[in-house]
Amino acid sequence: MNDGTFKKVEKSSRTLYGPRAMLVCGFSRDDHEKLIGLLKTIEVADLPVIFTTDIDGESVLQELMCRSDGSGQGTDCTLERAIIIAGITENEFHQTLSAYRQSGLPRPLWATLTPFSESWRLSALLEELKKEREAMETKKS
């Protein structure tokens, strides 16, 4: 998102906005372990991973992204399945996305943190991402 509009992540060494972190929403505790294992196999193994819980829907993204590595791990979450990335290079983002697709884990919504979205509540971002996916899938049909 850039000023409220979605923007494609290019392939470059440009660093994405925000603190280096991955915010993981809507994953079961079993999938937490699978995701951590996957990240250990690629070059972004040092990426802090923050797992949301069901009570985080009304939390602001900026606050969530600053939680400590492993926060929320081991707790099932029934929020919409999503991964929000910040502070990594565009190339690292694509590498992570590619490895994730090959992992067999269920398909999440994907987003990057922006100056615009960092002040949003997590539930609002998840709703917007869900609408965007539905619009894209309708367009493809």
N, C-alpha and C positions, 0 to 999 in steps of 0.2 A: 504494500500500500504506500502510496506517495501522495500526501495531501488529500487523503480520502479515496484515492483511486488505486486499483491494483496495477502493479508493474512487474514485468517478468524479471527474474534474477538471471543475469548474464553469466557467462563463463569468463572469469577474470580473477586477478589477485586482489581486487578491491575488497575491503573489509566491510561487512554488513554493519548496520547501525547497532549500537547498544553493547552491554556487557557480554563477554563471551559466555554463552549459556544455551542450553536446550531446555525448553519448558515442555513437559510431556503431560498430556491430558487424556483421561478416559481409558487408561490402560489397566489391566489386571496386574496383580502383584507378580503373577507368573510371567507376564509379558515384560515386566520391569527387568527381570533377569536376562531375558532374551535380548532386549534392547541394549543393555549394558554390555553383554557379550559381543553383540554386533559392533558396537563402537570400539571395542578393544581390538577388533580386526582391521580397522581402517585408521588413517592418519589423524583422525580427530579424537583419539582415545583420551586426550586431556580435557575434552569439553565437559564442563560441569553440567550435570543433568539434574533437573529439578522436577519432581513428580507432584502433580496437583492432587488434591483430595476433593471430595464432594463439597466441602465447605469453602472452597476457593473460588467459586463462580462469581462472587461479588467483589473479589480482590482485583486491584489494579495491576495491569501487566508489569509496569515499572517495578512495583514492589515484589511481585512474584519472581521476576528475572534476577533479582539480587539475593534470593535465598541461597543457602549453602548447598554445595554439591551433595546429592543424595537425599535432599529434603523430600519428605513424603514417600520415600521408597518403601515398598512392602505393604502399602495400603491400596486396596482396590479403589478405583475411581469410576463413577458412572457418568461423568460429564461426557460431552461429545469427544470422540477420539481425535486428537490433534497434536501436532508438534510445531512449536514456535521457536524459531532459531534467531540468535543475535550474536554479533561480534565475531563471526567466523568469516573467512573469505568466501566469495561466490564459488570458487572452485571447490572448497571444502563442503559447501552446501550441496553442490551437485554430486560430489563423491558420496556424501551421506545419503542423499536421496536415492542414488543408484544402488548402493549397498542395501538400503532398507527395502527397496522393491524386490531384491533378490532373496530377502530373508524369509519370506513366507508369513511375516507378521501381517495382521489385518491393516487395511488401507486407512491412513489417517488424513485429516485435513492438514495442509502445510501452510505455514506463514513465516514471514520474517518480521521482527520488531521494527517499527519505524518511529520517528519523532511524533507522528500523528497518532499511532496506535498505542504507544506506551502509556497514555493516560486513560485508555479504555478499561472497563471491567472485563474480565476474562469471558464472562457469559455473553457480553455484547460482541466481542470478537468472534467467538465460536459461532454465534448466530449469523454473522456476516459471512464467515467462511463457508458455512453450510449453504447459504443462499447463493453464493458465488459458484460453488460446486454444482448445485442444481441447475443454475443458469447455463453453465458450461456444458453439462451433460444434455440438457434440452437442445442446445445449439448444435451439438454433434449429431443428434437423431434426425 
